[in-house]
Amino acid sequence: MILCGHRGVASLAPENTLAGLREAHRLGLEWVEIDVQLTRDEQVVVAHDEKVNRCTNGKGWLRQFDRDELSRLDAGSWFAPTFADERIPLLQDYLALAARLGIHVNIELKLYPEDDAERLCRRVSEVMTQGAFDQNMLLFSSFEPDCLRQLRVLQPDIDRALLVERIPDDWQTQLQQLKCTSLNCHHRHLSRARAEAIKAAGYRLNCYTVNHTSKAATLAAWGVDMIFTDTPQDYLTTGSRPC
């Protein structure tokens, strides 16, 4: 089973930053997961929260900042003084570094109530095209089926994952209609029977956010392909990496 660093390596570096990506590389991870949103001037940035308050020294709605304004915010000191120079990265810069480091990236398209799915998908697609990134190194995911439908048209060669908390009863129909290759779900709402059914139907199954090695071992036994974790170092330093 693959270990995927959640938002980089959220326990060791400020989340969704280049420092977190470098930490993932230091640990030898093959995958990281990140979130992307749009700025006021439609630049795609790597950030999770609707507001910048928690993870920067700024305040306000992320969508109301332009890229230049965001670039002046300190996105690292909240985590530790040694990360004071970290900034909210552009998606293109994050993917360029990931490519150099040989790390796969699960890109979650993050939409809040006032966001426009079409605009976000269009701009993410433009980043993919302009950067000429290796499509086999990427996975799109979203809680919004409309995002996945649009990405199927805009970037058909990049795999897609339906992101859910609780797995719906019509999961297979949704995956078929959206032409997804994977289902990403919350581990707390997964049963062995449902995991086996998803795997038997030919889909990859990924679980978030798994920070206990005993739970990871159980999921591995159920056939889960990948877990998102804030603490991949726990698996690597104790020798209890799930397989």
C-alpha positions as CSV (number, residue, x, y, z in Angstrom):
1,M,0.0,0.0,0.0
2,I,1.3,3.4,-1.0
3,L,1.9,6.2,1.6
4,C,0.7,9.6,0.3
5,G,1.8,12.7,2.3
6,H,-1.3,14.7,3.2
7,R,-0.9,18.3,2.1
8,G,2.8,17.5,1.7
9,V,3.8,16.2,5.1
10,A,1.5,18.2,7.4
11,S,3.1,17.1,10.6
12,L,6.6,18.1,9.7
13,A,6.3,21.2,7.5
14,P,3.6,23.8,6.8
15,E,0.9,22.3,4.7
16,N,0.7,22.8,1.0
17,T,4.1,24.4,0.7
18,L,7.3,23.7,-1.2
19,A,8.9,22.9,2.1
20,G,6.4,20.1,2.7
21,L,7.1,18.7,-0.8
22,R,10.8,18.7,0.0
23,E,10.1,16.9,3.3
24,A,8.1,14.3,1.4
25,H,11.1,13.7,-0.9
26,R,13.5,13.5,2.1
27,L,11.3,10.7,3.5
28,G,11.2,8.9,0.2
29,L,7.5,9.2,-0.5
30,E,6.1,8.5,-3.9
31,W,3.0,10.6,-3.6
32,V,1.7,13.8,-2.0
33,E,-1.8,15.3,-1.9
34,I,-2.5,19.0,-2.2
35,D,-5.4,21.4,-2.6
36,V,-5.8,24.1,-5.2
37,Q,-7.9,27.3,-5.5
38,L,-8.1,30.4,-7.5
39,T,-6.9,33.9,-6.5
40,R,-8.9,37.0,-7.5
41,D,-6.8,37.3,-10.7
42,E,-7.4,33.6,-11.5
43,Q,-4.0,32.3,-10.6
44,V,-4.0,28.7,-9.3
45,V,-2.5,28.4,-5.9
46,V,-1.9,25.5,-3.5
47,A,-4.0,26.1,-0.4
48,H,-6.7,24.3,1.5
49,D,-8.7,26.9,3.6
50,E,-11.2,29.3,2.3
51,K,-9.5,32.0,4.4
52,V,-5.8,32.7,4.8
53,N,-6.1,33.2,8.6
54,R,-5.0,29.8,9.8
55,C,-1.9,29.2,7.7
56,T,-0.5,32.7,7.1
57,N,0.0,36.0,8.9
58,G,-2.8,37.5,6.8
59,K,-6.6,37.7,7.2
60,G,-9.4,37.4,4.8
61,W,-10.9,35.3,2.0
62,L,-8.3,33.7,-0.2
63,R,-10.4,34.4,-3.3
64,Q,-10.2,38.2,-2.5
65,F,-6.4,38.3,-2.8
66,D,-4.5,38.6,-6.0
67,R,-1.3,36.6,-6.6
68,D,1.0,39.4,-5.7
69,E,-0.8,40.1,-2.4
70,L,-0.7,36.4,-1.5
71,S,3.0,36.2,-2.3
72,R,3.8,38.7,0.4
73,L,2.1,36.6,3.2
74,D,4.2,34.4,5.5
75,A,2.9,30.9,5.1
76,G,5.4,29.2,7.4
77,S,5.9,31.0,10.7
78,W,2.6,29.7,12.1
79,F,4.1,26.2,11.9
80,A,7.6,27.0,13.2
81,P,10.1,30.0,12.9
82,T,12.4,28.0,10.7
83,F,9.7,28.1,7.9
84,A,9.3,31.9,8.0
85,D,10.3,32.3,4.3
86,E,7.6,29.9,3.0
87,R,4.9,31.3,0.7
88,I,1.7,30.0,-0.8
89,P,3.0,28.4,-4.0
90,L,1.5,28.6,-7.5
91,L,0.4,25.2,-8.7
92,Q,2.8,25.4,-11.7
93,D,5.8,25.9,-9.3
94,Y,4.7,23.1,-7.0
95,L,4.4,20.7,-9.9
96,A,7.7,21.7,-11.5
97,L,9.4,20.9,-8.2
98,A,7.5,17.6,-7.8
99,A,8.6,16.6,-11.3
100,R,12.2,17.3,-10.5
101,L,11.9,15.3,-7.3
102,G,10.0,12.4,-9.0
103,I,6.9,12.7,-6.8
104,H,3.4,12.0,-8.0
105,V,0.7,14.5,-7.0
106,N,-2.9,14.1,-6.1
107,I,-4.5,17.5,-6.9
108,E,-7.7,18.1,-5.1
109,L,-9.8,20.9,-6.7
110,K,-11.1,22.7,-3.7
111,L,-14.5,24.5,-4.1
112,Y,-16.3,26.6,-1.6
113,P,-19.9,28.0,-2.0
114,E,-18.9,31.1,-3.9
115,D,-16.4,29.5,-6.2
116,D,-16.9,28.8,-9.9
117,A,-16.1,25.2,-10.9
118,E,-15.7,26.0,-14.6
119,R,-13.2,28.8,-13.9
120,L,-11.1,26.6,-11.6
121,C,-11.1,23.6,-14.0
122,R,-10.2,25.8,-17.0
123,R,-7.3,27.5,-15.2
124,V,-6.0,24.2,-13.8
125,S,-6.1,22.7,-17.3
126,E,-4.2,25.7,-18.6
127,V,-1.5,25.1,-16.0
128,M,-1.3,21.4,-17.1
129,T,-0.9,22.3,-20.8
130,Q,1.5,25.2,-20.3
131,G,3.7,23.2,-18.0
132,A,3.7,20.0,-20.1
133,F,3.7,17.9,-17.0
134,D,3.9,14.2,-17.1
135,Q,0.2,13.1,-17.0
136,N,1.1,9.8,-15.5
137,M,2.4,11.5,-12.4
138,L,-0.9,13.2,-11.6
139,L,-4.3,12.5,-10.2
140,F,-7.2,14.9,-10.0
141,S,-9.8,14.5,-7.2
142,S,-12.8,16.5,-6.1
143,F,-15.9,16.4,-3.9
144,E,-17.6,18.1,-6.8
145,P,-18.7,15.8,-9.7
146,D,-19.0,18.8,-12.0
147,C,-15.3,19.4,-11.6
148,L,-14.6,15.8,-12.6
149,R,-16.9,16.0,-15.6
150,Q,-15.2,19.1,-16.9
151,L,-11.7,17.7,-16.3
152,R,-12.7,14.6,-18.3
153,V,-13.1,16.9,-21.3
154,L,-10.3,19.3,-20.6
155,Q,-7.6,16.8,-19.5
156,P,-8.9,13.4,-20.5
157,D,-5.5,11.7,-20.1
158,I,-5.1,12.6,-16.4
159,D,-6.7,10.1,-14.1
160,R,-9.6,11.3,-11.9
161,A,-10.8,10.2,-8.4
162,L,-14.2,10.8,-6.9
163,L,-13.7,12.2,-3.4
164,V,-16.3,11.4,-0.8
165,E,-16.6,11.2,3.0
166,R,-19.2,8.5,3.1
167,I,-19.4,6.2,0.1
168,P,-22.8,6.6,-1.6
169,D,-24.9,3.6,-2.5
170,D,-24.6,4.5,-6.2
171,W,-20.8,4.7,-6.1
172,Q,-20.3,2.4,-9.0
173,T,-22.7,4.3,-11.2
174,Q,-21.0,7.6,-10.4
175,L,-17.5,6.3,-11.1
176,Q,-18.7,4.9,-14.4
177,Q,-20.4,8.1,-15.5
178,L,-17.4,10.2,-14.5
179,K,-14.9,7.8,-16.0
180,C,-12.9,7.8,-12.7
181,T,-10.1,5.3,-12.0
182,S,-10.2,5.7,-8.2
183,L,-12.5,6.4,-5.2
184,N,-11.0,8.5,-2.4
185,C,-12.9,8.1,0.9
186,H,-12.7,8.8,4.6
187,H,-11.3,5.6,6.2
188,R,-13.8,5.8,9.1
189,H,-16.7,5.1,6.8
190,L,-15.2,2.2,4.9
191,S,-16.1,-1.4,5.6
192,R,-14.3,-4.5,4.5
193,A,-17.3,-5.6,2.3
194,R,-17.4,-2.2,0.6
195,A,-13.7,-2.1,0.1
196,E,-13.7,-5.6,-1.5
197,A,-16.6,-4.6,-3.8
198,I,-14.8,-1.5,-5.0
199,K,-11.7,-3.5,-5.7
200,A,-13.6,-6.3,-7.4
201,A,-15.2,-3.7,-9.7
202,G,-11.7,-2.7,-10.9
203,Y,-11.2,0.6,-9.2
204,R,-8.3,1.9,-7.1
205,L,-9.3,2.7,-3.5
206,N,-7.6,5.5,-1.5
207,C,-8.3,6.5,2.1
208,Y,-7.8,9.7,4.0
209,T,-6.5,10.8,6.6
210,V,-4.9,7.8,8.3
211,N,-2.6,8.7,11.1
212,H,-2.5,5.4,13.0
213,T,-0.4,2.5,11.9
214,S,-2.8,-0.1,13.2
215,K,-5.6,1.3,11.1
216,A,-3.4,1.4,8.1
217,A,-2.6,-2.3,8.5
218,T,-6.3,-3.1,8.6
219,L,-6.9,-1.1,5.4
220,A,-4.0,-2.8,3.7
221,A,-5.6,-6.1,4.5
222,W,-8.8,-4.9,2.9
223,G,-7.0,-4.1,-0.3
224,V,-6.8,-0.3,0.0
225,D,-4.3,1.0,-2.6
226,M,-3.1,4.2,-0.9
227,I,-3.6,6.1,2.3
228,F,-3.2,9.9,2.8
229,T,-1.4,10.5,6.1
230,D,-0.1,13.5,8.0
231,T,2.5,11.3,9.7
232,P,4.3,9.1,7.1
233,Q,7.4,9.1,9.3
234,D,5.6,6.9,11.8
235,Y,5.4,4.1,9.3
236,L,9.0,4.6,8.0
237,T,10.7,5.0,11.4
238,T,9.0,2.1,13.1
239,G,9.3,-0.3,10.3
240,S,5.6,-0.8,10.2
241,R,5.0,0.5,6.7
242,P,1.8,-1.1,5.4
243,C,2.3,-3.3,2.4
